[in-house]
């Protein structure tokens, strides 16, 4: 069959195979050169890393041949019919392969030096040029490297020329017109699938290489050329260490670091909660998609979309002025997990390969089984790498793990998600941590046909608009999320785990309101979310806390309730044990910050100050309160610059007492 394919198709297949062999040999050489770093990796992890590496290598091989595959069929550019075209393509392939081989050579040196695969941060080490050149000359065998590069490139060109001579000849016998078209179409589909990387809603992404907590295993899986491309958009380090140092003493005092070290810019503090329950509690975090506080009845909304959530909030602890520092969802997940506002810039931190290593308080839960439940794919937002790389032993339940079809692109319905979580947690005999990420309360607000017990509501458009909903679908979407919560807790209350579990619920971000309330005019409705702690044995029903808090405080507060000591390296604090004079605050986007009374918004060319809780919330009062303006400017710059810095300086650390400050 191969000989009957068109000559160009055979040539492309041969080129792809040659490249795959070359890349496989380099991967084998990498393993051999750095095998000591992989000594503790399991056989299963090594095999998975090699499998992922093959898929990355296949993608690169196909991308290198893509120009030929796209235009080589045109007569002018067909290497099978025009000698000049063949020479030009061979020149392109030689140059491309030389560049790829050079990247592999540099990658070996880069990894040998810093134990990190080649990425775009390399560019930052190339200046000053004179110093960089001298170091390279003194540290690496440049002459032998250049010679080796030329020899390998020459060998590659020789092999490719032989392949061209054998494949770019008439087919014997050629396929008929329609079989030929069918074969080309099939090859094109397989070509596209090879670049996409997997048969899934999401393509193969770099984050999948970080399925293990081992850096060496991830390095074995990565392709250095693709990783260099993936990190290119994050090349410039988006922090200013001098500004962080300028505010260090102030920020360290704000966070409770008792032994600050401005030289190391370390914000770590070991925290021992003042109380410890008599029994070991589980922790369940429930991430409520697009749950704006103003839409809940307990915050005054009159449409009663959330009666079950409202009842839980009344029976637990409700923070009434709780905010997420950054949106959208991937940023909220990152902030919850790391305690650092995701101020990464144009893309979310979870999509930035340079900040995948993060310390998380989840790992302070020693001896706990750890679960992550979501209805769709963990490749969404490259979240998989963030979780699996930083939480050893994490069990992920995602698309394909549920006995129900997907409701839409976001995965199975929230009812199915909660049912699976309940059944898994009911069977768990060890203490557990679970993160349940809902997704249904999001456009297109799909409500499955199989929804026993839930009825769609009808509501007047004027009433919907008056209460902030932008349509009936959004209203019923929130109602269905509330119904899913009620279904989960109805079963959980019957389970043995309920009595010794702390349930924490938060909205991952808000929404714009169709009603132009003062907070909507200030654009705060997109950041104001509910935060509820529900643990009947630990929390007095009806407890309310009105000071300003934010999502980075979620895990410190949760672990305090469980009585578990932890090493805190982020900006979050234990909200239940703040001193009477400690500041309350939340960053709002890139240019805003709140305290308990004022909202500073740094608009282009002007700083505006609002008393956002007052009757005149939208009035700019910066001229009346110059001291408060200066105070919040300082607070914003300190927290914002520190957040940018910590994204790149928050590696995993042991959760045990060390020579660090205490909170």
DRENMIFI-689429 format. One line per 5 residues: their letters; for each residue x, y, z of C-alpha. Coordinates in Angstrom, 2 decimals. Example, Ala and Ser with C-alpha at 12.3 -4.5 7.8 and 13.67 -1.06 7.14 Angstrom:
2
as> 12.30,-4.50,7.80 | 13.67,-1.06,7.14
This chain:
663
xxxxx> 0.00,0.00,0.00 | 2.84,2.39,0.87 | 4.29,2.19,-2.64 | 0.91,3.05,-4.16 | 0.59,6.33,-2.25
xxxxx> 1.49,9.63,-3.97 | 5.22,10.33,-3.91 | 4.86,13.45,-1.74 | 2.83,11.55,0.86 | 5.49,8.83,1.01
xxxxx> 8.23,11.47,1.37 | 6.43,13.19,4.25 | 5.86,9.88,6.03 | 9.54,9.02,5.59 | 10.64,12.43,6.92
xxxxx> 8.38,12.11,9.95 | 9.76,8.66,10.69 | 13.36,9.90,10.36 | 12.69,12.80,12.73 | 10.97,10.51,15.24
xxxxx> 14.02,8.24,15.30 | 16.34,11.24,15.78 | 14.24,12.66,18.63 | 13.92,9.22,20.24 | 17.70,8.85,20.18
xxxxx> 18.10,12.23,21.88 | 15.52,11.25,24.50 | 17.44,8.04,25.13 | 20.68,10.01,25.39 | 19.02,12.41,27.84
xxxxx> 17.90,9.47,30.00 | 21.37,7.93,29.89 | 23.10,11.22,30.71 | 20.86,12.13,33.65 | 19.67,8.72,34.82
xxxxx> 20.74,9.43,38.40 | 17.97,12.03,38.71 | 15.46,9.35,37.71 | 16.74,6.69,40.08 | 13.72,6.95,42.41
xxxxx> 11.09,7.12,39.67 | 8.70,4.20,39.39 | 8.58,2.03,36.28 | 5.02,3.23,35.61 | 6.07,6.89,35.76
xxxxx> 9.01,6.28,33.44 | 6.86,4.47,30.89 | 4.24,7.22,30.99 | 6.92,9.90,30.57 | 8.34,8.08,27.54
xxxxx> 4.87,7.67,26.07 | 4.14,11.39,26.47 | 7.59,12.18,25.12 | 6.82,10.14,22.00 | 3.66,12.18,21.44
xxxxx> 5.54,15.46,21.89 | 8.24,14.24,19.50 | 5.61,13.22,16.95 | 4.08,16.70,17.15 | 7.46,18.33,16.50
xxxxx> 8.22,15.98,13.60 | 4.86,16.76,11.99 | 5.24,20.51,12.56 | 8.64,20.47,10.84 | 7.06,18.83,7.79
xxxxx> 3.91,20.98,7.89 | 5.06,23.60,5.31 | 5.84,20.79,2.86 | 2.52,19.09,3.60 | 0.58,22.30,3.03
xxxxx> 2.13,23.64,-0.19 | 4.06,20.71,-1.62 | 0.96,19.61,-3.54 | 1.10,22.78,-5.62 | 2.94,22.08,-8.89
xxxxx> 5.37,24.97,-8.46 | 6.47,23.66,-5.04 | 6.19,19.91,-5.71 | 9.57,18.27,-5.05 | 8.49,15.23,-7.05
xxxxx> 8.00,17.24,-10.24 | 10.44,20.16,-9.99 | 14.15,19.79,-9.30 | 14.41,23.37,-8.05 | 11.58,22.75,-5.58
xxxxx> 13.34,19.61,-4.34 | 16.58,21.52,-3.76 | 14.71,24.29,-1.94 | 12.88,21.83,0.32 | 16.10,19.98,1.12
xxxxx> 17.68,23.31,2.08 | 14.71,24.14,4.31 | 14.83,20.73,5.98 | 18.58,21.04,6.52 | 18.23,24.47,8.16
xxxxx> 15.25,23.43,10.24 | 16.95,20.28,11.45 | 20.13,22.19,12.22 | 18.13,24.61,14.38 | 16.39,21.72,16.15
xxxxx> 19.65,19.89,16.77 | 21.19,23.10,18.11 | 18.24,23.40,20.53 | 18.85,19.84,21.70 | 22.56,20.54,22.21
xxxxx> 21.81,23.68,24.23 | 19.15,21.81,26.18 | 21.68,19.23,27.32 | 23.99,21.95,28.60 | 21.13,23.88,30.15
xxxxx> 19.81,20.84,32.02 | 23.28,19.80,33.15 | 23.76,23.28,34.62 | 20.39,24.12,36.22 | 18.43,20.82,36.03
xxxxx> 15.68,22.49,33.99 | 14.79,21.73,30.38 | 15.47,24.44,27.82 | 12.94,27.26,28.07 | 12.56,30.88,27.09
xxxxx> 14.23,32.15,30.26 | 17.51,31.22,28.54 | 17.31,34.51,26.66 | 17.65,36.37,29.95 | 21.05,34.72,30.46
xxxxx> 22.42,35.87,27.10 | 23.12,39.41,28.25 | 25.57,40.98,28.62 | 26.60,39.23,25.42 | 30.32,39.41,26.17
xxxxx> 29.96,37.80,29.59 | 27.58,35.14,28.27 | 29.96,34.28,25.42 | 32.93,34.00,27.75 | 31.08,31.77,30.20
xxxxx> 29.87,29.54,27.36 | 33.40,29.29,25.95 | 34.87,28.41,29.34 | 32.11,26.08,30.51 | 31.14,24.14,27.40
xxxxx> 33.03,22.35,24.57 | 31.83,24.76,21.90 | 34.22,23.70,19.14 | 33.41,20.01,19.44 | 29.76,20.92,19.78
xxxxx> 29.77,22.91,16.54 | 31.62,20.09,14.81 | 29.12,17.55,16.10 | 26.23,19.75,14.98 | 27.65,20.01,11.45
xxxxx> 28.28,16.26,11.26 | 24.79,15.36,12.47 | 23.17,17.86,10.13 | 25.20,16.49,7.22 | 24.21,12.93,8.11
xxxxx> 20.56,14.01,8.30 | 20.75,15.68,4.88 | 22.33,12.54,3.37 | 19.55,10.34,4.78 | 16.84,12.74,3.63
xxxxx> 18.29,12.87,0.10 | 18.26,9.09,-0.04 | 14.67,9.09,1.19 | 13.72,11.64,-1.50 | 15.30,9.51,-4.21
xxxxx> 13.35,6.46,-3.08 | 9.96,8.07,-2.40 | 9.61,10.93,-4.88 | 9.06,8.57,-7.78 | 5.85,7.53,-9.53
xxxxx> 3.69,5.08,-7.58 | 3.72,1.47,-8.80 | 0.93,0.92,-9.56 | -0.75,4.26,-8.68 | -4.06,4.43,-6.86
xxxxx> -7.17,5.37,-8.77 | -8.60,8.87,-8.54 | -11.03,8.32,-5.67 | -8.90,5.85,-3.68 | -6.05,8.35,-3.99
xxxxx> -8.22,11.17,-2.66 | -9.50,8.98,0.16 | -5.96,7.98,1.13 | -4.77,11.60,1.14 | -7.80,12.68,3.21
xxxxx> -7.16,9.90,5.73 | -3.49,10.83,5.99 | -4.42,14.50,6.45 | -6.79,13.60,9.28 | -4.15,11.44,10.98
xxxxx> -1.60,14.26,10.46 | -3.87,16.74,12.21 | -4.56,14.26,15.01 | -0.83,13.72,15.47 | -0.28,17.46,15.93
xxxxx> -3.32,17.79,18.21 | -1.86,14.99,20.28 | -4.87,13.14,21.63 | -8.46,12.15,20.96 | -9.96,14.59,23.43
xxxxx> -11.69,17.94,23.79 | -8.33,19.48,24.72 | -5.05,19.00,22.83 | -1.87,17.56,24.26 | -0.31,20.25,26.46
xxxxx> 2.99,20.71,28.23 | 1.28,20.43,31.63 | 0.61,16.74,31.03 | 4.34,16.12,31.42 | 3.96,17.21,35.04
xxxxx> 1.76,14.27,36.02 | 4.32,13.34,38.67 | 5.74,15.37,41.54 | 9.21,14.48,40.21 | 10.92,17.22,38.21
xxxxx> 13.14,14.62,36.56 | 10.18,12.59,35.30 | 8.62,15.73,33.83 | 11.94,16.60,32.20 | 12.10,13.16,30.60
xxxxx> 8.64,13.67,29.09 | 9.16,17.18,27.72 | 10.42,18.03,24.25 | 12.91,20.91,24.56 | 11.96,22.60,21.28
xxxxx> 8.24,22.59,22.02 | 8.85,23.60,25.64 | 10.94,26.53,24.43 | 8.01,27.63,22.25 | 5.47,27.12,25.05
xxxxx> 7.45,29.30,27.44 | 8.24,32.06,24.94 | 5.27,34.22,25.89 | 6.41,34.18,29.53 | 10.07,34.97,28.88
xxxxx> 10.31,38.33,30.63 | 10.21,37.87,34.38 | 7.20,39.96,35.41 | 8.55,41.09,38.75 | 10.84,43.74,40.12
xxxxx> 12.94,42.39,42.97 | 13.99,45.90,43.98 | 10.37,46.91,44.53 | 9.71,43.74,46.51 | 12.75,44.51,48.67
xxxxx> 11.62,48.12,49.10 | 8.35,46.93,50.65 | 9.68,43.77,52.25 | 9.67,44.87,55.90 | 6.15,46.27,55.54
xxxxx> 4.81,43.17,53.75 | 6.51,40.76,56.14 | 4.96,42.55,59.11 | 1.57,42.49,57.40 | 1.81,38.71,56.96
xxxxx> 3.16,38.01,60.43 | 6.73,36.99,59.54 | 8.57,37.27,62.88 | 12.11,36.74,61.55 | 12.15,38.63,58.24
xxxxx> 15.11,38.25,55.93 | 15.29,41.05,53.33 | 18.28,39.37,51.72 | 16.38,36.20,50.85 | 12.99,37.92,50.41
xxxxx> 11.43,34.99,52.26 | 7.84,35.29,53.46 | 7.56,31.83,55.01 | 6.13,31.43,58.50 | 5.32,28.28,60.40
xxxxx> 1.80,28.41,61.78 | 0.45,26.37,64.69 | -3.32,26.78,65.11 | -4.35,27.74,68.65 | -6.91,24.91,68.89
xxxxx> -6.97,21.31,67.76 | -10.18,19.24,67.52 | -10.30,15.97,69.43 | -10.89,14.02,66.21 | -9.16,14.21,62.84
xxxxx> -11.34,16.15,60.41 | -11.63,15.74,56.66 | -11.61,18.81,54.42 | -13.87,19.25,51.38 | -13.47,22.40,49.27
xxxxx> -16.34,23.10,46.88 | -15.59,25.47,44.03 | -18.84,27.12,42.91 | -18.60,28.20,39.29 | -19.56,31.82,38.48
xxxxx> -21.32,32.29,41.81 | -21.67,36.03,42.30 | -22.66,36.99,45.83 | -25.42,39.36,44.68 | -27.32,36.44,43.11
xxxxx> -27.76,34.57,46.40 | -30.81,35.05,48.60 | -28.68,35.35,51.71 | -27.16,38.50,50.18 | -30.59,39.97,49.52
xxxxx> -31.53,38.70,46.06 | -35.32,38.33,45.90 | -35.60,35.60,43.23 | -34.77,32.74,45.60 | -32.38,31.00,43.19
xxxxx> -30.25,29.53,45.99 | -32.48,28.35,48.88 | -30.32,25.34,49.71 | -27.05,27.27,49.66 | -28.68,29.97,51.77
xxxxx> -29.72,27.38,54.34 | -26.17,26.02,54.56 | -24.79,29.56,54.92 | -27.26,30.26,57.76 | -26.15,27.07,59.53
xxxxx> -22.46,27.84,59.11 | -19.95,30.68,58.95 | -20.50,33.26,56.21 | -17.96,35.87,55.20 | -20.06,38.69,53.77
xxxxx> -17.25,40.73,52.19 | -15.15,38.07,50.54 | -13.42,38.70,47.20 | -11.33,36.91,44.60 | -8.23,38.94,43.70
xxxxx> -8.16,37.89,40.04 | -10.50,36.25,37.55 | -11.32,34.05,35.61 | -11.59,30.47,36.91 | -8.00,29.25,36.35
xxxxx> -6.71,32.21,38.32 | -9.11,31.49,41.18 | -8.03,27.86,41.35 | -4.37,28.92,41.39 | -5.03,31.49,44.15
xxxxx> -6.87,28.97,46.30 | -4.18,26.33,45.92 | -1.07,28.50,46.36 | -2.22,31.50,48.40 | -0.78,33.83,45.75
xxxxx> -2.91,36.20,43.64 | -2.53,35.19,40.00 | -1.11,38.40,38.56 | 0.72,36.50,35.83 | -0.24,38.93,33.06
xxxxx> -1.64,38.10,29.65 | -2.09,34.40,30.44 | -3.04,32.59,33.63 | -0.31,31.27,35.91 | -1.52,27.69,35.40
xxxxx> -0.65,28.09,31.70 | 2.85,29.39,32.44 | 5.36,26.51,32.46 | 7.86,28.67,34.35 | 5.71,28.80,37.50
xxxxx> 4.45,25.21,37.65 | 6.42,24.50,40.86 | 4.34,25.78,43.75 | 4.12,25.27,47.49 | 0.62,24.41,48.67
xxxxx> -0.89,23.99,52.12 | -2.71,20.88,50.89 | 0.50,18.95,51.48 | 0.38,19.80,55.18 | -2.44,17.21,55.35
xxxxx> -0.06,14.33,55.94 | -1.69,10.92,56.00 | -4.70,12.21,54.07 | -5.95,10.78,50.79 | -6.31,13.64,48.33
xxxxx> -8.94,13.93,45.60 | -9.76,16.29,42.77 | -13.19,15.97,41.16 | -14.18,17.87,38.02 | -16.68,17.03,35.33
xxxxx> -14.48,17.87,32.34 | -10.81,17.44,31.54 | -7.98,18.36,33.90 | -6.18,19.70,30.83 | -8.50,22.66,31.01
xxxxx> -6.36,25.72,31.70 | -3.35,23.38,32.10 | -4.64,22.77,35.63 | -3.45,19.17,35.57 | 0.19,20.19,35.81
xxxxx> -0.48,22.50,38.75 | -2.27,19.82,40.76 | -0.46,16.60,39.92 | 3.00,18.12,40.01 | 2.56,19.74,43.41
xxxxx> 0.28,17.31,45.26 | 1.86,13.83,45.40 | -0.59,10.94,45.31 | -3.51,13.02,44.12 | -6.48,11.05,42.76
xxxxx> -8.13,12.85,39.82 | -11.64,12.08,38.63 | -12.34,13.74,35.30 | -14.09,13.12,31.97 | -14.25,9.41,31.29
xxxxx> -14.49,8.52,34.98 | -18.24,9.07,35.29 | -21.14,6.75,34.46 | -22.95,9.48,32.55 | -22.52,11.34,29.27
xxxxx> -21.07,14.83,29.15 | -23.72,17.51,29.45 | -21.67,19.94,27.33 | -18.08,20.99,26.75 | -17.60,21.54,30.48
xxxxx> -18.21,17.87,31.23 | -20.84,15.96,33.17 | -23.55,17.77,35.12 | -22.84,18.98,38.64 | -25.34,16.44,40.00
xxxxx> -23.30,13.60,38.49 | -20.08,15.23,39.74 | -21.34,15.46,43.33 | -22.78,11.95,43.25 | -19.42,10.52,42.20
xxxxx> -17.60,12.52,44.86 | -20.02,11.34,47.55 | -19.66,7.66,46.58 | -15.87,7.85,46.50 | -15.62,9.70,49.81
xxxxx> -18.10,7.33,51.48 | -15.82,4.42,50.65 | -12.66,6.16,51.91 | -11.45,4.88,55.30 | -8.57,7.29,55.74
xxxxx> -8.85,11.02,56.42 | -9.28,12.86,53.14 | -9.00,16.16,51.35 | -11.28,16.70,48.35 | -11.53,19.55,45.90
xxxxx> -14.82,19.48,43.98 | -14.90,21.85,41.04 | -18.34,22.55,39.63 | -18.75,23.95,36.12 | -22.43,23.85,35.15
xxxxx> -23.27,27.42,36.20 | -21.57,28.76,33.09 | -22.68,29.45,29.57 | -24.40,27.64,27.91 | -26.01,26.74,31.30
xxxxx> -26.79,23.22,30.12 | -29.28,21.36,32.28 | -29.43,17.64,31.44 | -32.69,16.00,30.44 | -32.19,13.39,33.15
xxxxx> -32.74,15.72,36.10 | -35.14,13.93,38.42 | -36.52,16.31,41.02 | -35.49,19.53,39.29 | -37.95,21.64,37.37
xxxxx> -37.10,24.56,35.12 | -38.56,27.80,36.39 | -40.21,30.56,34.42 | -39.50,34.12,35.40 | -40.47,37.51,34.09
xxxxx> -37.65,39.19,32.15 | -38.12,42.41,34.07 | -37.78,40.61,37.41 | -34.65,38.84,36.20 | -33.05,42.11,35.12
xxxxx> -34.06,43.84,38.34 | -32.25,41.15,40.31 | -29.10,41.14,38.18 | -29.66,38.01,36.03 | -28.91,38.42,32.33
xxxxx> -31.51,35.88,31.27 | -33.63,32.90,32.21 | -30.86,30.43,31.35 | -28.50,32.06,33.87 | -31.21,31.98,36.51
xxxxx> -31.97,28.29,36.00 | -28.25,27.52,35.76 | -27.70,28.89,39.27 | -30.84,27.10,40.48 | -29.47,23.82,39.13
xxxxx> -26.13,24.36,40.88 | -28.06,24.95,44.09 | -30.07,21.79,43.45 | -26.84,19.83,42.94 | -25.53,21.16,46.27
xxxxx> -28.72,20.14,48.02 | -28.57,16.65,46.49 | -24.98,16.25,47.67 | -25.59,17.37,51.24 | -28.77,15.34,51.52
xxxxx> -26.66,12.22,50.96 | -23.59,13.47,52.82 | -25.56,14.06,56.02 | -26.42,10.34,56.07 | -22.79,9.28,55.58
xxxxx> -20.31,8.38,58.29 | -17.84,11.03,57.10 | -20.22,13.96,57.55 | -19.75,14.45,61.29 | -15.99,14.89,61.05
xxxxx> -15.74,16.89,57.84 | -15.24,20.62,57.31 | -16.99,21.79,54.14 | -15.73,25.03,52.59 | -17.60,26.66,49.70
xxxxx> -16.58,29.66,47.68 | -17.59,31.34,44.44 | -14.74,31.22,41.96 | -15.69,34.65,40.60 | -18.73,36.85,40.20
xxxxx> -20.59,38.23,37.20 | -21.66,41.61,35.89 | -25.09,42.59,37.14 | -27.79,43.77,34.75 | -28.85,46.21,37.44
xxxxx> -26.56,49.20,37.74 | -25.96,48.99,41.45 | -23.11,51.00,42.99 | -20.93,47.90,43.15 | -21.69,47.11,39.53
xxxxx> -20.61,50.61,38.56 | -17.41,50.03,40.51 | -17.05,46.61,38.82 | -16.89,44.86,42.16 | -19.69,42.38,41.42
xxxxx> -17.24,40.35,39.34 | -14.98,39.88,42.38 | -17.45,39.65,45.28 | -18.32,36.03,46.05 | -19.72,34.01,48.95
xxxxx> -17.38,32.13,51.25 | -18.99,29.65,53.64 | -17.53,27.24,56.18 | -19.94,24.49,57.17 | -19.01,22.17,60.03
xxxxx> -21.87,21.77,62.52 | -19.59,20.29,65.19 | -17.11,23.17,64.99 | -19.00,26.23,63.76 | -21.78,27.98,65.63
xxxxx> -24.79,28.40,63.30 | -25.47,31.90,62.04 | -21.91,33.19,62.44 | -21.12,36.20,60.26 | -17.83,37.94,59.60
xxxxx> -17.99,41.28,57.79 | -14.35,42.31,57.41 | -12.72,42.19,53.99 | -11.05,38.91,53.08 | -9.99,37.12,49.91
xxxxx> -9.48,33.72,48.33 | -5.81,33.40,49.29 | -7.06,33.07,52.89 | -9.04,29.91,52.10 | -6.54,27.18,52.95
xxxxx> -4.90,28.88,55.97 | -8.35,29.35,57.51 | -9.40,25.79,56.67 | -6.29,24.18,58.13 | -6.67,26.27,61.26
xxxxx> -10.11,24.75,61.83 | -8.60,21.29,61.41 | -5.88,22.17,63.92 | -3.10,21.21,61.49 | 0.22,23.11,61.57
xxxxx> 1.56,24.31,58.23 | 4.26,26.33,56.53 | 2.63,29.35,54.89 | 4.64,30.91,52.05 | 1.88,32.89,50.32
xxxxx> -0.20,35.97,51.10 | -3.11,34.12,52.72 | -3.84,34.34,56.43 | -5.95,32.50,58.99 | -9.07,34.65,59.09
xxxxx> -10.29,33.15,62.38 | -7.24,34.19,64.39 | -6.36,37.67,63.16 | -5.44,40.18,65.82 | -7.77,43.13,66.54
xxxxx> -5.40,45.60,64.87 | -4.44,43.49,61.86 | -5.31,44.86,58.44 | -8.04,43.41,56.24 | -7.56,43.63,52.49
xxxxx> -7.99,42.15,49.05 | -6.34,42.93,45.76 | -8.88,43.60,43.01 | -7.50,42.87,39.56 | -4.21,44.48,38.60
xxxxx> -5.12,47.98,39.65 | -7.30,47.86,42.74 | -7.30,47.10,46.44 | -9.91,47.07,49.21 | -9.75,47.48,52.93
xxxxx> -12.78,47.48,55.23 | -13.97,50.90,54.09 | -12.14,52.13,51.02 | -11.55,50.90,47.48 | -8.51,52.28,45.66
xxxxx> -8.62,51.95,41.88 | -5.56,52.97,39.92 | -7.08,53.98,36.61 | -4.77,55.07,33.76 | -3.64,58.57,34.59
xxxxx> -5.66,58.85,37.81 | -5.99,57.25,41.22 | -9.58,57.05,42.47 | -10.76,56.33,45.99 | -14.25,55.14,46.91
xxxxx> -15.98,54.48,50.22 | -17.49,51.40,48.67 | -19.62,50.34,51.64 | -21.24,53.74,52.08 | -24.38,55.28,50.58
xxxxx> -22.15,57.34,48.28 | -20.15,54.32,47.11 | -19.43,55.61,43.60 | -18.21,59.06,44.66 | -14.49,59.58,44.15
xxxxx> -13.18,60.89,47.48 | -9.43,60.76,46.92 | -9.05,64.52,47.49 | -10.77,64.29,50.88 | -8.62,61.40,52.12
xxxxx> -5.03,61.96,50.92 | -3.54,59.90,53.78 | -5.79,56.94,53.02 | -4.92,57.27,49.33 | -1.20,57.09,50.14
xxxxx> -1.73,54.20,52.56 | -3.62,52.10,50.04 | -1.19,52.95,47.26 | 1.59,51.55,49.41 | -0.45,48.48,50.34
xxxxx> -1.35,47.81,46.71 | 2.19,48.12,45.43 | 3.55,45.94,48.22 | 1.04,43.13,47.67 | 1.01,43.35,43.89
xxxxx> 4.79,43.35,43.47 | 5.16,40.61,46.07 | 2.55,38.50,44.26 | 4.43,38.83,40.98 | 7.64,37.84,42.71
xxxxx> 6.17,34.87,44.57 | 4.79,33.33,41.38 | 8.42,32.55,40.51 | 9.73,31.99,44.04 | 7.33,29.64,45.79
xxxxx> 8.83,26.16,45.41 | 7.44,23.23,47.41 | 8.86,23.05,50.93 | 8.38,20.67,53.88 | 5.49,21.44,56.22
xxxxx> 7.59,21.17,59.35 | 9.12,23.74,61.72 | 12.16,25.39,60.19 | 14.16,28.50,60.86 | 11.40,30.71,59.56
xxx> 9.16,33.35,61.04 | 6.07,32.36,62.98 | 2.60,33.71,62.45
